[in-house]
Amino acid sequence: MELSINGGKGAVSVSDAVFGREFSEDLVHQVVVAYRNAGRAGTKAQKTRSEVNGTTKKSKKQKGGGARHGALTAPIFVGGGVTFAAKPRTFAQKVNRKMYRAAMSAILSELNRQGRITVLDGFEVEAPKTAGLVSKLKELGAGQRPLIVTEGASDNLYLSARNLPYVQVRDVQGLDPVSLVGADTVLITADAVKKIEEWLA
């Protein structure tokens, strides 16, 4: 199949396995969840009653004082331990390389079917200025949440986009499923298309 380059500058021939794959919602969901979970810190920590700094001496005599209590480090007391205390853990989920690549191909194929991929001959900004990038995106009709994918993004492009909260810039190596799923439109250079095809084919 072929992807036409914006501005009538020809077309790029691509593989159906990468840009024409059948969409699998279950696979994409699994990969997106795994990718987001891998970014979680997992550093939350609480203390159990044995770890709280406090005496374990019996707080009062057993009888004659109402309810019977032992140490004040018990979870029912303010300042006591936590019953099921959270401990540092990893949220990472194993995703096979074949699954990851298949999910990326499925996302790109669905974006292509919906007409949300715009192939460009190149994407550069002359100076690191946000206003210049905004006007360029408006000319291309990029929408509210565009994703710009280049073979190797320049510093000027990164600096121009960093003040725009909903504009993301990625090179091919930094492309991920979450940024693709969250983008209204994907502006991708022809060189990046060939690199992605080599990676996922």
C-alpha positions in Angstrom: 0.0 0.0 0.0 1.0 3.6 -0.3 0.8 6.7 1.9 0.5 9.9 0.1 2.8 12.7 1.1 1.1 15.9 2.2 1.2 18.7 -0.5 1.0 16.3 -3.5 4.7 15.5 -3.3 4.3 11.8 -4.2 3.7 8.8 -2.0 5.6 6.4 0.2 5.3 2.7 -0.3 4.7 0.8 3.0 4.1 -2.7 4.1 0.5 -3.9 4.7 1.8 -5.7 7.8 2.7 -2.4 9.5 0.1 0.1 8.2 -2.7 -2.3 7.1 -2.9 -4.7 10.0 -6.2 -5.7 11.5 -7.0 -3.9 14.8 -6.9 -5.9 18.0 -8.4 -4.0 20.9 -7.4 -6.6 23.5 -3.8 -6.6 22.4 -3.5 -2.8 22.3 -5.2 -2.4 25.7 -2.8 -4.9 27.2 0.3 -3.3 25.8 -0.8 0.3 26.7 -1.6 -0.8 30.3 1.7 -2.6 30.6 3.6 0.5 29.2 1.9 2.9 31.7 2.4 0.5 34.6 6.1 0.3 33.8 6.3 4.0 34.5 4.8 3.8 38.0 7.3 4.5 40.8 6.0 1.8 43.2 7.7 3.5 46.1 4.8 3.8 48.5 5.7 2.5 52.0 3.8 2.3 55.3 4.7 0.8 58.7 3.2 -2.2 60.3 2.6 -2.3 64.1 6.0 -4.0 64.5 7.8 -1.2 62.7 6.2 1.8 64.4 8.4 3.6 66.8 6.8 3.2 70.1 6.7 1.0 73.2 5.0 -2.4 73.2 4.3 -2.2 76.9 0.7 -3.0 77.8 -1.0 0.4 78.0 -3.2 -0.3 81.0 -4.2 -3.1 83.3 -6.2 -5.9 81.8 -9.4 -5.5 83.8 -11.4 -2.6 85.2 -10.7 0.0 82.6 -13.3 -0.8 79.9 -12.0 -2.3 76.7 -8.9 -4.5 77.0 -5.9 -3.2 75.1 -2.3 -4.1 74.7 0.3 -2.0 73.0 -0.6 1.4 71.6 1.1 0.6 68.3 -1.9 -1.5 67.4 -3.7 -0.3 64.2 -6.8 0.9 66.0 -4.9 3.7 67.7 -3.8 7.0 66.2 -0.1 6.8 65.5 -0.2 3.0 65.4 0.7 0.7 62.6 -1.2 0.0 59.4 -3.0 -3.3 59.1 -2.1 -4.2 55.6 0.8 -1.8 55.1 1.9 -1.0 51.5 5.5 -1.9 50.7 7.7 -0.9 47.7 6.9 -3.0 44.7 7.2 -3.0 40.9 4.1 -2.7 38.7 6.0 -3.9 35.6 4.2 -6.5 33.4 6.0 -8.7 30.9 5.2 -8.0 27.3 6.9 -10.0 24.6 8.7 -8.1 21.9 6.4 -9.7 19.2 3.3 -8.6 21.1 4.7 -5.0 21.5 5.5 -4.7 17.8 2.1 -6.2 16.8 0.3 -3.7 19.0 2.3 -0.7 17.5 1.4 -1.9 14.0 -2.2 -2.3 15.0 -2.4 1.3 16.3 -0.6 2.7 13.3 -3.0 0.8 11.0 -6.1 2.0 12.8 -4.8 5.6 12.7 -4.2 5.2 8.9 -7.7 3.9 8.4 -9.2 6.8 10.3 -7.2 9.3 8.2 -5.3 10.6 11.2 -1.8 10.1 9.8 -0.2 12.9 7.8 3.0 12.0 6.0 5.3 15.0 5.4 8.4 15.4 3.3 10.1 16.9 6.3 9.3 18.8 9.5 11.7 21.5 10.6 11.4 24.9 12.3 14.0 27.6 11.6 14.3 28.9 15.1 13.3 27.6 18.6 10.1 29.7 18.8 6.7 28.4 19.9 4.8 30.8 17.7 6.4 29.5 14.6 5.5 25.9 15.4 1.9 26.9 16.3 1.4 28.6 12.9 2.9 25.6 11.1 0.6 23.2 12.9 -2.4 25.4 12.1 -1.5 25.3 8.4 -1.4 21.5 8.5 -4.7 21.2 10.4 -3.0 19.2 13.1 -5.9 19.3 15.7 -5.7 19.8 19.4 -3.3 16.9 20.3 -0.8 16.4 17.5 2.1 14.0 17.7 5.2 14.9 15.6 7.4 11.9 14.6 10.7 12.5 12.9 13.7 10.3 12.2 15.8 12.4 14.5 14.1 15.5 16.0 16.2 18.6 16.1 16.8 20.7 19.2 14.8 23.6 17.6 11.8 21.4 17.2 11.9 20.1 20.8 12.4 23.6 22.2 9.5 25.0 20.1 7.1 22.3 21.4 8.0 22.1 25.1 5.7 25.0 26.0 2.7 23.5 24.2 1.2 21.0 26.7 -0.7 18.9 24.1 2.0 18.8 21.4 4.4 15.9 21.6 7.6 15.4 19.6 9.1 11.9 19.2 11.9 10.4 17.2 11.4 6.8 15.9 13.3 5.3 18.8 11.2 7.2 21.4 7.8 6.3 19.8 5.5 4.6 22.3 1.9 3.2 22.2 0.6 5.7 24.8 1.6 8.8 22.7 0.1 7.2 19.6 -3.2 6.4 21.2 -3.5 9.8 22.8 -2.8 11.8 19.6 -5.6 13.4 17.5 -3.3 13.4 14.4 0.2 12.0 13.8 2.5 14.1 11.7 5.2 11.9 10.5 8.1 12.4 8.0 8.7 10.1 5.1 12.1 9.1 6.5 10.5 8.2 9.8 7.9 6.0 8.0 10.7 3.9 6.5 12.5 3.6 9.8 9.2 2.5 11.5 8.6 0.0 8.8 12.1 -1.5 9.2 11.5 -1.7 13.0 8.1 -3.3 12.9 8.2 -5.4 9.7 
